[in-house]
Amino acid sequence: MKKIVVISLFIFSFVNTAISQVVTSGSLNVLKGQGKVNLELDFSQASIMGMDEDAFANYEHDWFRDKDEVVALFVGEVLSNCDNIIIGVFSNTRYTIKVKVLSITPKGDFYCTADVVDNSGEVLASINGIKEYGGRFGSKLNLIKDGAKHTGASFGRFLRKKLRK
């Protein structure tokens, strides 16, 4: 009985995450067949534990030093979980996925939105509901890094699913 409950909870949490991410406008079909797609992770308007990025950097002095690692963990997990296209930080691509971090909770849970834009800056698709849990124990930065990994993996699976259709 315990096994059934655990498996059911696992499946429900996976399905719940997959359902929460949705393309609200446009289509991701423009990304099909692309060799490389640029991905940007924007923290400029994020509320990190109730603070803006600069206030959080004053609270957590290693933030700007570790921010590159947070971005690398997110991008790496997107790439690992989306085998349809190569996603990374590139300067010469036709399309860019701009992920805007809206908030990060004290446990490292991420809440984000994303836009797919072309070189002229035109928004071709918008995605809402990108969210995933952070960590369970460790420093605030460790929890945020766990959240970046989990959110990147979930977003990568979402992109893989949408690009296979």
ChimeraX commands (.cxc) that place a marker at each C-alpha (Angstrom):
marker #1 position 0.00,0.00,0.00 radius 0.5
marker #1 position 2.81,2.39,0.85 radius 0.5
marker #1 position 4.41,1.76,-2.53 radius 0.5
marker #1 position 1.20,2.68,-4.33 radius 0.5
marker #1 position 0.88,5.92,-2.36 radius 0.5
marker #1 position 4.51,6.89,-3.02 radius 0.5
marker #1 position 4.25,6.08,-6.74 radius 0.5
marker #1 position 0.95,7.98,-6.99 radius 0.5
marker #1 position 2.45,11.05,-5.31 radius 0.5
marker #1 position 5.48,10.92,-7.62 radius 0.5
marker #1 position 3.30,10.67,-10.74 radius 0.5
marker #1 position 0.97,13.42,-9.52 radius 0.5
marker #1 position 3.87,15.79,-8.81 radius 0.5
marker #1 position 5.36,15.15,-12.27 radius 0.5
marker #1 position 2.00,15.60,-14.03 radius 0.5
marker #1 position 1.20,18.68,-11.95 radius 0.5
marker #1 position 4.50,20.30,-12.99 radius 0.5
marker #1 position 4.05,19.39,-16.64 radius 0.5
marker #1 position 0.50,20.80,-16.66 radius 0.5
marker #1 position 1.50,24.08,-15.05 radius 0.5
marker #1 position 3.79,25.07,-17.93 radius 0.5
marker #1 position 1.73,26.31,-20.84 radius 0.5
marker #1 position 2.30,28.28,-24.04 radius 0.5
marker #1 position -0.03,31.25,-23.60 radius 0.5
marker #1 position 0.57,32.89,-26.97 radius 0.5
marker #1 position 2.27,32.04,-30.23 radius 0.5
marker #1 position 3.89,28.70,-31.01 radius 0.5
marker #1 position 7.15,26.93,-30.28 radius 0.5
marker #1 position 7.14,25.48,-33.81 radius 0.5
marker #1 position 9.63,28.17,-34.86 radius 0.5
marker #1 position 12.26,26.34,-32.80 radius 0.5
marker #1 position 11.83,23.06,-34.67 radius 0.5
marker #1 position 14.79,22.31,-36.90 radius 0.5
marker #1 position 16.99,24.96,-35.32 radius 0.5
marker #1 position 20.56,23.87,-34.68 radius 0.5
marker #1 position 21.14,26.16,-31.72 radius 0.5
marker #1 position 18.92,28.38,-29.61 radius 0.5
marker #1 position 20.18,31.00,-27.17 radius 0.5
marker #1 position 18.81,30.95,-23.62 radius 0.5
marker #1 position 18.95,33.92,-21.26 radius 0.5
marker #1 position 18.04,33.80,-17.58 radius 0.5
marker #1 position 16.97,37.24,-16.32 radius 0.5
marker #1 position 16.93,38.02,-12.59 radius 0.5
marker #1 position 16.48,41.80,-12.98 radius 0.5
marker #1 position 12.84,41.82,-11.86 radius 0.5
marker #1 position 13.01,38.82,-9.53 radius 0.5
marker #1 position 11.89,38.83,-5.94 radius 0.5
marker #1 position 14.49,36.67,-4.24 radius 0.5
marker #1 position 13.24,35.81,-0.75 radius 0.5
marker #1 position 11.18,39.01,-0.85 radius 0.5
marker #1 position 14.10,41.20,-1.97 radius 0.5
marker #1 position 15.24,42.57,-5.29 radius 0.5
marker #1 position 18.51,41.23,-6.67 radius 0.5
marker #1 position 20.70,43.99,-5.23 radius 0.5
marker #1 position 19.16,43.73,-1.76 radius 0.5
marker #1 position 19.57,39.97,-1.86 radius 0.5
marker #1 position 23.23,40.42,-2.88 radius 0.5
marker #1 position 23.72,42.57,0.23 radius 0.5
marker #1 position 22.12,39.84,2.34 radius 0.5
marker #1 position 23.94,36.96,0.61 radius 0.5
marker #1 position 27.39,38.33,-0.25 radius 0.5
marker #1 position 28.30,35.45,-2.58 radius 0.5
marker #1 position 25.28,35.95,-4.85 radius 0.5
marker #1 position 27.06,37.70,-7.72 radius 0.5
marker #1 position 29.95,35.24,-7.48 radius 0.5
marker #1 position 27.61,32.22,-7.58 radius 0.5
marker #1 position 25.04,33.62,-10.00 radius 0.5
marker #1 position 26.96,32.28,-13.02 radius 0.5
marker #1 position 26.81,28.80,-11.49 radius 0.5
marker #1 position 23.05,29.15,-10.96 radius 0.5
marker #1 position 22.64,30.10,-14.64 radius 0.5
marker #1 position 24.93,27.25,-15.74 radius 0.5
marker #1 position 22.94,24.72,-13.70 radius 0.5
marker #1 position 19.66,25.93,-15.19 radius 0.5
marker #1 position 20.92,25.97,-18.79 radius 0.5
marker #1 position 22.71,22.63,-18.38 radius 0.5
marker #1 position 19.56,20.93,-17.13 radius 0.5
marker #1 position 17.47,22.41,-19.96 radius 0.5
marker #1 position 20.01,21.08,-22.45 radius 0.5
marker #1 position 20.19,17.66,-20.78 radius 0.5
marker #1 position 16.42,17.23,-20.85 radius 0.5
marker #1 position 15.65,18.66,-24.31 radius 0.5
marker #1 position 17.32,16.59,-26.99 radius 0.5
marker #1 position 15.44,18.20,-29.91 radius 0.5
marker #1 position 17.68,21.29,-30.17 radius 0.5
marker #1 position 20.93,22.58,-28.71 radius 0.5
marker #1 position 20.16,25.17,-26.05 radius 0.5
marker #1 position 22.89,27.26,-24.49 radius 0.5
marker #1 position 24.36,30.72,-24.21 radius 0.5
marker #1 position 25.17,31.62,-27.81 radius 0.5
marker #1 position 25.67,34.99,-29.47 radius 0.5
marker #1 position 24.77,34.16,-33.08 radius 0.5
marker #1 position 21.42,32.38,-33.09 radius 0.5
marker #1 position 18.18,33.16,-34.88 radius 0.5
marker #1 position 16.03,32.73,-31.75 radius 0.5
marker #1 position 16.43,33.40,-28.05 radius 0.5
marker #1 position 14.44,31.96,-25.16 radius 0.5
marker #1 position 14.32,34.69,-22.52 radius 0.5
marker #1 position 13.43,33.18,-19.14 radius 0.5
marker #1 position 12.39,35.82,-16.64 radius 0.5
marker #1 position 12.67,34.75,-13.01 radius 0.5
marker #1 position 9.72,36.25,-11.16 radius 0.5
marker #1 position 10.47,34.93,-7.70 radius 0.5
marker #1 position 12.62,32.57,-5.67 radius 0.5
marker #1 position 11.31,31.47,-2.29 radius 0.5
marker #1 position 13.44,30.94,0.84 radius 0.5
marker #1 position 13.53,27.21,-0.02 radius 0.5
marker #1 position 14.81,27.95,-3.52 radius 0.5
marker #1 position 11.54,27.36,-5.39 radius 0.5
marker #1 position 11.61,29.11,-8.77 radius 0.5
marker #1 position 8.65,30.81,-10.50 radius 0.5
marker #1 position 9.36,31.99,-14.06 radius 0.5
marker #1 position 7.92,32.98,-17.41 radius 0.5
marker #1 position 9.61,32.82,-20.80 radius 0.5
marker #1 position 9.39,34.44,-24.22 radius 0.5
marker #1 position 10.78,33.13,-27.49 radius 0.5
marker #1 position 12.04,36.10,-29.48 radius 0.5
marker #1 position 13.71,36.47,-32.85 radius 0.5
marker #1 position 16.72,38.66,-33.69 radius 0.5
marker #1 position 14.53,41.74,-34.10 radius 0.5
marker #1 position 13.10,41.29,-30.60 radius 0.5
marker #1 position 9.64,40.23,-31.75 radius 0.5
marker #1 position 7.96,37.89,-29.26 radius 0.5
marker #1 position 6.96,34.71,-31.12 radius 0.5
marker #1 position 5.73,32.68,-28.14 radius 0.5
marker #1 position 5.13,33.19,-24.43 radius 0.5
marker #1 position 5.26,30.49,-21.76 radius 0.5
marker #1 position 3.81,30.81,-18.27 radius 0.5
marker #1 position 3.82,28.56,-15.24 radius 0.5
marker #1 position 7.48,27.60,-15.20 radius 0.5
marker #1 position 7.93,26.58,-11.59 radius 0.5
marker #1 position 9.70,23.93,-9.61 radius 0.5
marker #1 position 10.79,23.26,-6.07 radius 0.5
marker #1 position 14.18,24.12,-4.60 radius 0.5
marker #1 position 16.18,22.20,-2.06 radius 0.5
marker #1 position 15.50,20.67,1.32 radius 0.5
marker #1 position 18.57,21.63,3.33 radius 0.5
marker #1 position 21.73,23.69,3.01 radius 0.5
marker #1 position 22.61,27.33,2.62 radius 0.5
marker #1 position 20.31,29.76,0.81 radius 0.5
marker #1 position 22.55,29.62,-2.27 radius 0.5
marker #1 position 22.53,25.81,-2.19 radius 0.5
marker #1 position 18.72,25.83,-2.11 radius 0.5
marker #1 position 18.67,28.27,-5.04 radius 0.5
marker #1 position 21.10,26.08,-7.02 radius 0.5
marker #1 position 18.89,23.05,-6.37 radius 0.5
marker #1 position 15.89,25.07,-7.56 radius 0.5
marker #1 position 17.76,26.12,-10.72 radius 0.5
marker #1 position 18.55,22.48,-11.50 radius 0.5
marker #1 position 14.99,21.29,-10.88 radius 0.5
marker #1 position 13.41,24.15,-12.82 radius 0.5
marker #1 position 15.82,23.77,-15.74 radius 0.5
marker #1 position 15.12,20.03,-15.93 radius 0.5
marker #1 position 11.36,20.57,-15.85 radius 0.5
marker #1 position 11.55,23.31,-18.49 radius 0.5
marker #1 position 13.77,21.12,-20.69 radius 0.5
marker #1 position 11.25,18.26,-20.51 radius 0.5
marker #1 position 8.47,20.70,-21.39 radius 0.5
marker #1 position 10.38,21.96,-24.45 radius 0.5
marker #1 position 11.22,18.41,-25.57 radius 0.5
marker #1 position 7.55,17.43,-25.37 radius 0.5
marker #1 position 6.35,20.51,-27.25 radius 0.5
marker #1 position 8.99,20.21,-29.98 radius 0.5
marker #1 position 8.16,16.54,-30.65 radius 0.5
marker #1 position 4.56,17.30,-31.58 radius 0.5
marker link #1:1,2 radius 0.2
marker link #1:2,3 radius 0.2
marker link #1:3,4 radius 0.2
marker link #1:4,5 radius 0.2
marker link #1:5,6 radius 0.2
marker link #1:6,7 radius 0.2
marker link #1:7,8 radius 0.2
marker link #1:8,9 radius 0.2
marker link #1:9,10 radius 0.2
marker link #1:10,11 radius 0.2
marker link #1:11,12 radius 0.2
marker link #1:12,13 radius 0.2
marker link #1:13,14 radius 0.2
marker link #1:14,15 radius 0.2
marker link #1:15,16 radius 0.2
marker link #1:16,17 radius 0.2
marker link #1:17,18 radius 0.2
marker link #1:18,19 radius 0.2
marker link #1:19,20 radius 0.2
marker link #1:20,21 radius 0.2
marker link #1:21,22 radius 0.2
marker link #1:22,23 radius 0.2
marker link #1:23,24 radius 0.2
marker link #1:24,25 radius 0.2
marker link #1:25,26 radius 0.2
marker link #1:26,27 radius 0.2
marker link #1:27,28 radius 0.2
marker link #1:28,29 radius 0.2
marker link #1:29,30 radius 0.2
marker link #1:30,31 radius 0.2
marker link #1:31,32 radius 0.2
marker link #1:32,33 radius 0.2
marker link #1:33,34 radius 0.2
marker link #1:34,35 radius 0.2
marker link #1:35,36 radius 0.2
marker link #1:36,37 radius 0.2
marker link #1:37,38 radius 0.2
marker link #1:38,39 radius 0.2
marker link #1:39,40 radius 0.2
marker link #1:40,41 radius 0.2
marker link #1:41,42 radius 0.2
marker link #1:42,43 radius 0.2
marker link #1:43,44 radius 0.2
marker link #1:44,45 radius 0.2
marker link #1:45,46 radius 0.2
marker link #1:46,47 radius 0.2
marker link #1:47,48 radius 0.2
marker link #1:48,49 radius 0.2
marker link #1:49,50 radius 0.2
marker link #1:50,51 radius 0.2
marker link #1:51,52 radius 0.2
marker link #1:52,53 radius 0.2
marker link #1:53,54 radius 0.2
marker link #1:54,55 radius 0.2
marker link #1:55,56 radius 0.2
marker link #1:56,57 radius 0.2
marker link #1:57,58 radius 0.2
marker link #1:58,59 radius 0.2
marker link #1:59,60 radius 0.2
marker link #1:60,61 radius 0.2
marker link #1:61,62 radius 0.2
marker link #1:62,63 radius 0.2
marker link #1:63,64 radius 0.2
marker link #1:64,65 radius 0.2
marker link #1:65,66 radius 0.2
marker link #1:66,67 radius 0.2
marker link #1:67,68 radius 0.2
marker link #1:68,69 radius 0.2
marker link #1:69,70 radius 0.2
marker link #1:70,71 radius 0.2
marker link #1:71,72 radius 0.2
marker link #1:72,73 radius 0.2
marker link #1:73,74 radius 0.2
marker link #1:74,75 radius 0.2
marker link #1:75,76 radius 0.2
marker link #1:76,77 radius 0.2
marker link #1:77,78 radius 0.2
marker link #1:78,79 radius 0.2
marker link #1:79,80 radius 0.2
marker link #1:80,81 radius 0.2
marker link #1:81,82 radius 0.2
marker link #1:82,83 radius 0.2
marker link #1:83,84 radius 0.2
marker link #1:84,85 radius 0.2
marker link #1:85,86 radius 0.2
marker link #1:86,87 radius 0.2
marker link #1:87,88 radius 0.2
marker link #1:88,89 radius 0.2
marker link #1:89,90 radius 0.2
marker link #1:90,91 radius 0.2
marker link #1:91,92 radius 0.2
marker link #1:92,93 radius 0.2
marker link #1:93,94 radius 0.2
marker link #1:94,95 radius 0.2
marker link #1:95,96 radius 0.2
marker link #1:96,97 radius 0.2
marker link #1:97,98 radius 0.2
marker link #1:98,99 radius 0.2
marker link #1:99,100 radius 0.2
marker link #1:100,101 radius 0.2
marker link #1:101,102 radius 0.2
marker link #1:102,103 radius 0.2
marker link #1:103,104 radius 0.2
marker link #1:104,105 radius 0.2
marker link #1:105,106 radius 0.2
marker link #1:106,107 radius 0.2
marker link #1:107,108 radius 0.2
marker link #1:108,109 radius 0.2
marker link #1:109,110 radius 0.2
marker link #1:110,111 radius 0.2
marker link #1:111,112 radius 0.2
marker link #1:112,113 radius 0.2
marker link #1:113,114 radius 0.2
marker link #1:114,115 radius 0.2
marker link #1:115,116 radius 0.2
marker link #1:116,117 radius 0.2
marker link #1:117,118 radius 0.2
marker link #1:118,119 radius 0.2
marker link #1:119,120 radius 0.2
marker link #1:120,121 radius 0.2
marker link #1:121,122 radius 0.2
marker link #1:122,123 radius 0.2
marker link #1:123,124 radius 0.2
marker link #1:124,125 radius 0.2
marker link #1:125,126 radius 0.2
marker link #1:126,127 radius 0.2
marker link #1:127,128 radius 0.2
marker link #1:128,129 radius 0.2
marker link #1:129,130 radius 0.2
marker link #1:130,131 radius 0.2
marker link #1:131,132 radius 0.2
marker link #1:132,133 radius 0.2
marker link #1:133,134 radius 0.2
marker link #1:134,135 radius 0.2
marker link #1:135,136 radius 0.2
marker link #1:136,137 radius 0.2
marker link #1:137,138 radius 0.2
marker link #1:138,139 radius 0.2
marker link #1:139,140 radius 0.2
marker link #1:140,141 radius 0.2
marker link #1:141,142 radius 0.2
marker link #1:142,143 radius 0.2
marker link #1:143,144 radius 0.2
marker link #1:144,145 radius 0.2
marker link #1:145,146 radius 0.2
marker link #1:146,147 radius 0.2
marker link #1:147,148 radius 0.2
marker link #1:148,149 radius 0.2
marker link #1:149,150 radius 0.2
marker link #1:150,151 radius 0.2
marker link #1:151,152 radius 0.2
marker link #1:152,153 radius 0.2
marker link #1:153,154 radius 0.2
marker link #1:154,155 radius 0.2
marker link #1:155,156 radius 0.2
marker link #1:156,157 radius 0.2
marker link #1:157,158 radius 0.2
marker link #1:158,159 radius 0.2
marker link #1:159,160 radius 0.2
marker link #1:160,161 radius 0.2
marker link #1:161,162 radius 0.2
marker link #1:162,163 radius 0.2
marker link #1:163,164 radius 0.2
marker link #1:164,165 radius 0.2
view
